[in-house]
Amino acid sequence: QLYTILDMCRAFDRVFKEHLDGGRPGGDRIYGVFDHQLPAALKKLPFDKHLSLQNVRKVISEADGYQPHLIAPEQGYRRLIDSSLSYFRGPAEASVDAVHLVLKELVRRSIAATE
């Protein structure tokens, strides 16, 4: 029984690898998510507005006040970075969800091909 189970696991592994490597259809959709879907979503983000000179001045002055600094005002930059990273969350989560769906489908196909 152990040999049969290990043999089935090896067969599943081989079929799943073929899906991912391009020997069988389906793995190219994962590449499409990272090559087309994610860059297109990132290009739509309003970074030019968010990182405009006026907005950067406003965020830094609100975070650190109107006092001269000998070094860069850290709190203001941290707020800029945090708010910029929050823009990435939506496209990144959508990409993860899309890849997850593709992988679940590939697992189902691999199981069916293994039986």
Buried (B, 14 or more C-beta within 10 A) or exposed (E): EEEEEEEEEEBBEEBBEBBBEEEBEBBEBBEEBEEEBBEEBBEEBEEEEBEEEEEBEEBBEEBBEEEEEEEEBEEBBEBBEEEEEEBEEEBBEBBEEBBEEBBEEBBEBBEEBBE
